[in-house]
Amino acid sequence: MIITRRAIPRRAVLRGIGATVALPLLDGMLPAFASQLPSVNRLSIVFSPNGMNMATWTPTGEGATFQISPTLKPLAPFRDRLLILSGMDNSIGDARPGEGESAPHERAGGVFLTSVHPEREGRAGTSMDQVLARELGRETQLASLELGLHANEIVGQCEKGWSCAYMNTLSWRTPTTPLPVEYRPRAVFERLFGDSDSTDPAVRRSRIQKDRSLLDSVTEAATRLIRSVGTADRARLTEYLDGMRDVERRIQRAEEQSVREIPAVDRPAGIPATFDEHAKLMFDLQVLALQADLTRVITFMLGPEQSNRAYPEIGVPDVHHGLSHHQGDAEKLSKIAQIDAHHTKTFAYYLEKLQTTREGDGSLLDHATILFGCSMSDGNDHLLQNLPIVVAGGGNGRLKGSRHLRFAKGTPISNLYLTLMDMVGVRLDRFGDSTGRLDLGA
């Protein structure tokens, strides 16, 4: 038998002037006769602020026979890839004697991925995503991505003198080093694929105006590679490059609109006008980053804790944080449920993109583990117990979906983090206030 498959290094890139484009996994990168994808472990975390309306979030029934709830209905097409967890607890973040009831959102944000009680001045613990980044990041261009839909202009002290970092980020590289999120799609795109060292917005704009697309400089190399690979790889590579071009086109359109529609406001270029457009663009960038194996660890905040975003596009002109203090008011609870479902629908877009992105013998969704949830359950009482948590994806065959699991009251969410870290190849004896590992029935 004659083997004609061309061998391509897994770390192969297309290089041009001002751009370096990583490639997705192609058949030509696998050894001849290889039948399985090399195990690549990925963890993605998607965060929703201000808690949930737990009455419309929580499914009825347990195990495989559960009935999906109204808030989770947008995730129904992915039922076989869903684990819905009830009973997850982060009580380690509750106020201690002498702290009073101040700064509940700061404490909730600071404890969510660290499972360590945050201190007023800005000291928490190393977050679980950064524990993973230290290990998984050795194999990728970027150790991790910290993304969001909000700016980080608010720094220093927030409520009652507590550090604002607790609300604006989930990621802590060390107990005293919070990692700021990036909310500008253009900056994320350039971090992933650009080759410019300049952080000056004027320099960036000049280059953007000069070059119609970052990909123009690698088109020739891409064309040569497409001609030399097999039919399946040709289609996969074309799809990947087309996806990159579409993302950049949308970024450029957003930049043009931000200048034209609001000329009197000093607004960062490239920020789409609506929550939905911004979130989808950022999700598309995350899919590209995972597809090209530029990073294997991502955190993405749909909003910061205490978010005051309004959602007039879905008929909710009230600010989110104000509604979360519902005091049992039925109208406010209904509006919170609308926002919750909107966030879940936005998350479903991400799952769909991952599911339709082919990789090896499956999809990116099959080969990823995704955590979706909040740092508190009921926003009215700032509860850190019974958190709304979903684990999605196939986990490279380690996750068994289509189940609602209810754990004993008081089960630390850090037990879940230990379990998920095991799944992606990083094993610790203990994390935060963990007491053991969870049986997810994988």
VMD Tcl script that draws the C-alpha trace (Angstrom):
set ca {
  {0.00 0.00 0.00}
  {1.23 3.50 -0.82}
  {0.73 6.14 1.87}
  {0.11 9.51 0.25}
  {-0.96 11.54 3.28}
  {1.27 14.56 3.77}
  {2.70 14.95 7.26}
  {1.97 18.36 8.76}
  {3.29 19.35 12.22}
  {0.52 19.92 14.79}
  {2.05 23.32 15.55}
  {2.16 24.39 11.91}
  {1.18 28.02 11.26}
  {0.68 30.27 8.27}
  {2.98 33.27 8.50}
  {2.60 36.58 6.74}
  {3.48 40.22 7.26}
  {1.92 41.28 10.55}
  {0.00 38.06 11.11}
  {0.57 34.52 12.29}
  {-2.35 32.17 11.75}
  {-2.44 28.88 13.62}
  {-4.10 25.92 11.94}
  {-6.90 23.68 13.17}
  {-6.32 19.97 13.57}
  {-6.11 18.42 10.10}
  {-6.04 14.77 9.07}
  {-2.58 15.42 7.69}
  {-1.35 16.16 11.22}
  {-2.24 12.64 12.38}
  {-0.04 9.61 11.70}
  {-1.09 7.40 8.82}
  {-3.74 4.88 9.89}
  {-4.48 6.93 13.05}
  {-8.12 6.37 13.98}
  {-8.42 8.58 17.04}
  {-7.76 12.20 17.87}
  {-4.77 12.79 20.17}
  {-6.20 13.63 23.59}
  {-6.39 17.41 24.00}
  {-7.95 18.53 27.28}
  {-9.81 21.84 27.33}
  {-11.82 23.66 29.98}
  {-14.04 26.64 29.22}
  {-15.96 28.57 31.90}
  {-18.94 30.82 31.09}
  {-20.19 33.02 33.94}
  {-23.57 34.72 34.39}
  {-23.88 37.48 37.04}
  {-26.36 38.33 39.82}
  {-27.67 34.82 40.46}
  {-30.73 33.19 38.89}
  {-34.44 32.77 39.43}
  {-33.94 29.29 40.88}
  {-37.63 28.38 40.53}
  {-37.37 28.57 36.74}
  {-33.79 27.24 36.61}
  {-34.07 23.98 38.57}
  {-35.23 20.91 36.62}
  {-37.87 18.58 38.00}
  {-36.80 15.02 38.60}
  {-33.31 13.61 38.90}
  {-31.05 11.32 36.95}
  {-31.69 10.69 33.28}
  {-35.47 11.20 33.54}
  {-35.36 14.86 34.59}
  {-37.62 17.41 32.92}
  {-35.74 20.39 31.58}
  {-36.69 23.70 33.18}
  {-37.89 26.89 31.41}
  {-34.55 28.67 31.89}
  {-32.59 25.69 30.58}
  {-34.92 25.04 27.63}
  {-32.51 26.67 25.11}
  {-30.03 23.90 26.02}
  {-32.49 21.09 25.17}
  {-30.81 20.30 21.81}
  {-27.64 19.45 23.75}
  {-29.30 17.30 26.41}
  {-26.99 14.35 25.77}
  {-24.05 16.65 26.53}
  {-25.50 18.25 29.70}
  {-24.91 17.55 33.38}
  {-27.08 19.78 35.56}
  {-25.81 19.91 39.13}
  {-27.82 20.93 42.19}
  {-26.46 21.34 45.72}
  {-23.12 23.00 44.86}
  {-22.09 25.21 47.78}
  {-19.55 28.03 48.20}
  {-20.25 28.94 51.83}
  {-16.53 29.58 52.37}
  {-17.27 32.98 50.85}
  {-19.96 33.95 53.38}
  {-19.27 36.94 55.61}
  {-17.21 36.22 58.69}
  {-17.88 37.71 62.13}
  {-16.91 41.35 62.00}
  {-17.28 41.66 58.21}
  {-21.00 42.29 58.37}
  {-23.18 41.95 55.29}
  {-21.08 44.32 53.23}
  {-19.71 43.54 49.77}
  {-21.76 40.40 49.00}
  {-21.07 40.64 45.26}
  {-17.35 41.14 45.83}
  {-17.21 38.07 48.05}
  {-19.28 36.01 45.60}
  {-17.06 36.92 42.67}
  {-13.84 36.43 44.60}
  {-14.73 33.00 45.89}
  {-16.36 31.55 42.77}
  {-13.33 29.90 41.12}
  {-10.97 30.08 44.11}
  {-13.03 28.49 46.91}
  {-10.98 30.66 49.28}
  {-12.52 33.37 51.43}
  {-11.61 36.75 49.87}
  {-10.06 39.46 52.01}
  {-11.18 43.08 51.84}
  {-7.92 44.48 50.42}
  {-7.75 42.10 47.45}
  {-6.49 38.68 48.45}
  {-8.23 35.46 47.52}
  {-6.69 32.26 46.19}
  {-5.32 31.00 42.89}
  {-8.38 30.27 40.75}
  {-8.91 26.80 39.32}
  {-8.60 28.04 35.72}
  {-5.12 29.34 36.49}
  {-4.13 26.08 38.17}
  {-5.01 24.44 34.87}
  {-3.31 27.18 32.83}
  {0.01 26.45 34.53}
  {-0.14 22.87 33.28}
  {-2.14 22.92 30.05}
  {-0.59 26.23 29.00}
  {2.78 24.56 28.49}
  {1.42 23.12 25.26}
  {-0.17 26.25 23.79}
  {0.70 29.73 22.58}
  {-1.49 31.31 25.29}
  {-1.76 29.79 28.75}
  {-5.33 31.07 29.10}
  {-7.83 33.67 27.92}
  {-9.78 35.88 30.32}
  {-12.68 37.46 28.44}
  {-15.81 39.42 29.23}
  {-18.39 41.89 27.96}
  {-17.52 44.67 30.38}
  {-14.72 47.23 30.62}
  {-12.30 47.24 33.55}
  {-12.17 50.98 34.11}
  {-13.48 50.53 37.67}
  {-10.43 49.77 39.80}
  {-9.41 50.32 43.41}
  {-12.09 50.10 46.08}
  {-15.76 49.33 45.59}
  {-18.45 48.61 48.18}
  {-17.34 49.26 51.78}
  {-13.70 49.50 50.69}
  {-13.51 46.03 49.12}
  {-11.37 45.54 46.03}
  {-13.23 46.01 42.73}
  {-11.19 43.16 41.24}
  {-13.54 40.67 42.89}
  {-16.42 41.80 40.68}
  {-14.53 42.42 37.45}
  {-12.69 39.12 37.04}
  {-12.93 35.46 38.03}
  {-9.27 34.63 37.41}
  {-6.48 34.95 39.96}
  {-2.99 33.95 38.88}
  {-1.87 34.13 42.53}
  {-3.83 35.01 45.67}
  {-2.92 38.68 45.11}
  {-2.81 38.86 41.29}
  {-6.19 39.21 39.57}
  {-6.20 38.91 35.78}
  {-8.25 41.57 33.96}
  {-10.72 40.49 31.31}
  {-10.48 41.63 27.71}
  {-13.77 42.83 26.22}
  {-12.61 44.30 22.89}
  {-13.00 41.79 20.04}
  {-10.27 43.48 17.96}
  {-7.77 43.17 20.82}
  {-8.65 39.50 21.26}
  {-8.32 38.84 17.53}
  {-4.91 40.50 17.41}
  {-3.78 38.63 20.50}
  {-4.71 35.36 18.81}
  {-3.59 36.03 15.26}
  {-1.92 39.44 14.96}
  {1.80 40.10 15.19}
  {1.84 43.74 16.27}
  {3.71 44.69 19.45}
  {2.04 48.09 19.67}
  {-0.68 48.72 22.24}
  {-1.34 52.24 20.95}
  {-4.92 52.37 19.57}
  {-3.86 54.96 16.97}
  {-1.16 52.59 15.65}
  {-3.67 49.75 15.53}
  {-6.21 51.86 13.64}
  {-3.56 52.94 11.15}
  {-2.60 49.35 10.42}
  {-6.23 48.24 10.22}
  {-6.94 50.97 7.66}
  {-3.84 50.06 5.68}
  {-4.48 46.34 5.62}
  {-7.94 45.25 4.54}
  {-7.56 42.10 6.59}
  {-4.96 40.48 8.79}
  {-5.46 37.37 6.71}
  {-4.50 39.08 3.45}
  {-0.83 38.66 4.35}
  {-1.17 34.88 4.70}
  {-3.51 34.23 1.77}
  {-0.73 33.04 -0.52}
  {0.61 30.57 2.04}
  {-2.91 29.35 2.78}
  {-3.61 28.83 -0.92}
  {-0.46 26.75 -1.33}
  {-1.33 24.59 1.68}
  {-4.93 24.07 0.56}
  {-3.69 22.80 -2.81}
  {-1.38 20.27 -1.17}
  {-3.68 18.56 1.33}
  {-6.45 16.02 0.97}
  {-10.10 16.76 0.23}
  {-11.27 16.58 3.85}
  {-8.44 18.81 5.09}
  {-9.05 21.24 2.24}
  {-12.68 21.66 3.29}
  {-11.74 21.93 6.97}
  {-9.03 24.53 6.36}
  {-11.25 26.57 4.05}
  {-14.03 26.53 6.65}
  {-11.61 27.65 9.36}
  {-10.17 30.54 7.31}
  {-13.65 31.59 6.22}
  {-14.66 31.67 9.87}
  {-11.72 33.90 10.70}
  {-12.58 36.26 7.87}
  {-16.19 36.44 9.05}
  {-15.13 37.29 12.59}
  {-12.81 40.03 11.39}
  {-15.46 41.41 9.03}
  {-17.86 41.72 11.96}
  {-15.17 43.40 14.07}
  {-14.50 45.93 11.31}
  {-18.22 46.56 10.89}
  {-18.59 47.14 14.63}
  {-15.66 49.59 14.53}
  {-17.28 51.54 11.71}
  {-20.66 51.59 13.43}
  {-19.22 52.64 16.78}
  {-17.75 55.74 15.17}
  {-20.73 56.55 12.98}
  {-23.57 55.94 15.43}
  {-22.09 57.51 18.57}
  {-19.56 60.09 17.35}
  {-19.72 62.20 20.50}
  {-18.84 59.39 22.92}
  {-15.29 58.23 23.62}
  {-16.17 54.60 23.03}
  {-13.60 51.86 22.38}
  {-13.67 50.82 18.72}
  {-15.00 47.43 17.73}
  {-17.59 46.93 20.47}
  {-20.89 45.71 18.98}
  {-23.93 47.72 19.96}
  {-25.95 44.94 21.59}
  {-25.31 42.26 24.19}
  {-26.25 39.52 21.75}
  {-23.91 40.70 18.98}
  {-21.02 41.27 21.38}
  {-21.42 37.90 23.11}
  {-21.67 35.93 19.86}
  {-18.59 37.64 18.44}
  {-16.62 36.83 21.57}
  {-17.85 33.23 21.50}
  {-16.75 32.91 17.88}
  {-13.28 34.08 18.88}
  {-13.18 31.46 21.62}
  {-14.13 28.73 19.16}
  {-11.32 29.85 16.83}
  {-8.85 29.84 19.73}
  {-9.82 26.30 20.74}
  {-9.97 25.08 17.16}
  {-6.42 26.26 16.49}
  {-5.27 25.01 19.91}
  {-3.98 28.48 20.79}
  {-5.22 27.97 24.35}
  {-6.98 25.24 26.30}
  {-8.29 27.33 29.21}
  {-10.86 30.15 28.83}
  {-13.00 32.13 31.25}
  {-15.77 34.33 29.85}
  {-17.99 36.67 31.88}
  {-21.37 37.57 30.38}
  {-21.29 40.39 32.91}
  {-19.54 41.37 36.13}
  {-21.05 40.72 39.51}
  {-23.55 43.50 40.35}
  {-24.08 44.07 36.62}
  {-26.41 46.96 35.86}
  {-26.95 46.05 32.22}
  {-30.51 46.42 30.92}
  {-32.00 44.23 28.18}
  {-34.55 46.32 26.23}
  {-34.06 44.04 23.21}
  {-35.93 41.28 25.08}
  {-38.44 43.61 26.71}
  {-36.56 44.15 29.99}
  {-35.50 47.82 30.24}
  {-34.80 47.48 33.99}
  {-31.21 47.02 35.18}
  {-30.28 43.45 36.07}
  {-28.86 44.07 39.54}
  {-31.90 46.06 40.64}
  {-34.22 43.29 39.49}
  {-32.18 40.67 41.35}
  {-33.32 42.35 44.60}
  {-36.84 41.19 43.86}
  {-38.12 40.81 47.46}
  {-40.49 38.15 46.14}
  {-42.17 40.47 43.66}
  {-43.69 38.32 40.90}
  {-43.09 40.86 38.12}
  {-39.43 41.25 38.98}
  {-38.98 37.48 39.24}
  {-40.53 37.12 35.79}
  {-38.10 39.64 34.34}
  {-35.16 37.91 36.00}
  {-36.31 34.65 34.41}
  {-36.33 36.40 31.01}
  {-32.74 37.57 31.51}
  {-31.68 34.13 32.73}
  {-33.19 32.46 29.66}
  {-31.50 35.05 27.43}
  {-28.12 34.26 28.97}
  {-28.80 30.54 28.57}
  {-29.80 31.04 24.94}
  {-26.55 32.93 24.38}
  {-24.63 30.05 25.95}
  {-26.48 27.64 23.66}
  {-25.03 29.55 20.70}
  {-21.54 28.67 21.99}
  {-22.43 24.99 22.35}
  {-23.85 24.93 18.83}
  {-20.68 26.47 17.40}
  {-18.56 23.90 19.24}
  {-20.83 21.07 18.11}
  {-20.71 22.07 14.44}
  {-16.93 22.53 14.43}
  {-15.46 19.24 13.33}
  {-12.33 17.90 14.95}
  {-10.89 14.45 14.36}
  {-13.63 11.86 14.66}
  {-16.04 14.22 16.43}
  {-16.53 17.86 17.28}
  {-14.97 20.47 19.54}
  {-17.91 19.95 21.90}
  {-17.03 16.26 22.18}
  {-13.46 17.17 23.09}
  {-14.16 19.96 25.60}
  {-15.50 20.45 29.13}
  {-17.56 23.59 29.67}
  {-18.79 24.97 33.00}
  {-21.73 27.40 32.95}
  {-23.19 29.05 36.03}
  {-23.30 31.78 38.67}
  {-21.41 32.67 41.82}
  {-24.68 32.96 43.76}
  {-28.12 31.39 43.51}
  {-30.74 33.85 44.75}
  {-29.54 37.41 44.14}
  {-32.05 38.88 46.57}
  {-30.39 37.21 49.56}
  {-26.93 36.87 47.96}
  {-26.97 33.13 48.62}
  {-23.78 31.16 47.98}
  {-25.56 27.83 48.41}
  {-27.22 25.56 45.81}
  {-25.52 27.39 42.95}
  {-26.95 27.07 39.42}
  {-24.31 24.99 37.63}
  {-24.19 23.13 34.31}
  {-21.30 21.05 32.99}
  {-21.48 20.56 29.23}
  {-19.46 18.79 26.57}
  {-18.01 15.34 26.08}
  {-14.78 15.79 28.02}
  {-12.93 13.54 25.55}
  {-15.25 10.69 26.46}
  {-15.04 11.31 30.22}
  {-18.40 13.05 30.65}
  {-21.77 11.30 30.59}
  {-24.56 13.77 29.96}
  {-28.36 13.85 29.92}
  {-28.63 13.85 33.74}
  {-29.61 16.06 36.66}
  {-27.52 15.23 39.73}
  {-28.50 16.48 43.16}
  {-25.78 16.45 45.82}
  {-26.11 16.63 49.59}
  {-26.63 20.05 51.12}
  {-23.31 21.72 51.84}
  {-21.28 19.93 49.16}
  {-18.43 22.33 48.30}
  {-18.23 23.33 44.65}
  {-14.47 22.89 45.08}
  {-15.21 19.13 45.01}
  {-16.53 19.66 41.49}
  {-13.41 21.63 40.58}
  {-11.17 18.79 41.79}
  {-13.19 16.36 39.67}
  {-13.07 18.54 36.55}
  {-9.34 19.10 36.95}
  {-8.90 15.33 37.08}
  {-10.83 15.06 33.83}
  {-8.50 17.45 32.04}
  {-5.37 15.80 33.36}
  {-4.41 17.90 36.39}
  {-4.71 16.05 39.69}
  {-4.53 17.79 43.06}
  {-4.98 16.36 46.54}
  {-7.03 19.37 47.61}
  {-8.38 22.63 46.26}
  {-9.78 25.43 48.41}
  {-12.21 23.99 50.94}
  {-12.65 20.69 49.10}
  {-13.57 17.57 51.04}
  {-13.29 15.03 48.23}
  {-14.29 14.32 44.66}
  {-17.72 14.03 43.08}
  {-19.10 10.92 41.46}
  {-20.32 12.23 38.12}
  {-20.94 8.74 36.79}
  {-18.52 9.21 33.90}
}
mol new
graphics top color blue
foreach p $ca { graphics top sphere $p radius 0.5 }
foreach p [lrange $ca 0 end-1] q [lrange $ca 1 end] { graphics top cylinder $p $q radius 0.2 }
display resetview
